[in-house]
Amino acid sequence: MSIEIQDPELKEMFEHGLYFHGHLCPAMPLGLRAGLLARRKLGVGRSQDKELMVLAETAEGHAMACFLDGVMMATGCTYGKGNCKKLRYGKLAFTLIDKKGKRQVRVSVKPEFIFQALKTSPFIAKRKAGVPPQDVERELAEAAVNKVLNLPEEQLFNVGEITPVEPEKVSGTFEAHPCEKCGEAVYAKWIRVKDGKFYCISCSGYKG
């Protein structure tokens, strides 16, 4: 068995996404398809800088959280660029915001697909048994991935209406100072002042 992808853009993103993500599983390509769907719904390309924003509803420690890596790959919204925010709702859903167009759309994985996968997927059964994803038999992983890649979108996702939004304006800072204790550079917004001296958060003794 091999991975079957008809859409050229999805095929290219899958190859890069697999390298970035690190292991073969169905959740990452599920996120790829969801992110690509949201982009096409809004009529936008991948975010090169901060043109787009993802509000992800995933959290940590739940099945299929790898979904978010696929969303980031498809949309170009990343933690490094600061245009991906995790809301930690424990859901496989996200909102994609087009800042320039001041529009947004929410995409969620259909609950019936999630519940069926949790109950019947041999790949997920292995994961429930404690097998790391990279150690699950290749044929089981490929079968799960091919299903996600080739099911019709309407069987996988609920897509909301496009709605207007006023994007939050966040400006970056280029000002930095050395921490009095560790000497490392700290950007101004995160400096803590103690006895008239500049400290980073970890050296200041403050919690945040």
Secondary structure as GFF3:
##gff-version 3
##sequence-region A 1 208
A	DSSP	alpha_helix	8	21	.	.	.	ID=ss1
A	DSSP	alpha_helix	27	42	.	.	.	ID=ss2
A	DSSP	beta_strand	52	56	.	.	.	ID=ss3
A	DSSP	alpha_helix	67	75	.	.	.	ID=ss4
A	DSSP	beta_strand	84	86	.	.	.	ID=ss5
A	DSSP	beta_strand	93	98	.	.	.	ID=ss6
A	DSSP	beta_strand	103	109	.	.	.	ID=ss7
A	DSSP	alpha_helix	111	120	.	.	.	ID=ss8
A	DSSP	alpha_helix	122	128	.	.	.	ID=ss9
A	DSSP	three_ten_helix	133	135	.	.	.	ID=ss10
A	DSSP	alpha_helix	138	150	.	.	.	ID=ss11
A	DSSP	alpha_helix	153	156	.	.	.	ID=ss12
A	DSSP	beta_strand	157	159	.	.	.	ID=ss13
A	DSSP	beta_strand	163	164	.	.	.	ID=ss14
A	DSSP	beta_strand	176	178	.	.	.	ID=ss15
A	DSSP	beta_strand	185	187	.	.	.	ID=ss16
A	DSSP	three_ten_helix	188	190	.	.	.	ID=ss17
A	DSSP	beta_strand	192	194	.	.	.	ID=ss18
A	DSSP	beta_strand	197	199	.	.	.	ID=ss19
A	DSSP	alpha_helix	201	204	.	.	.	ID=ss20
###
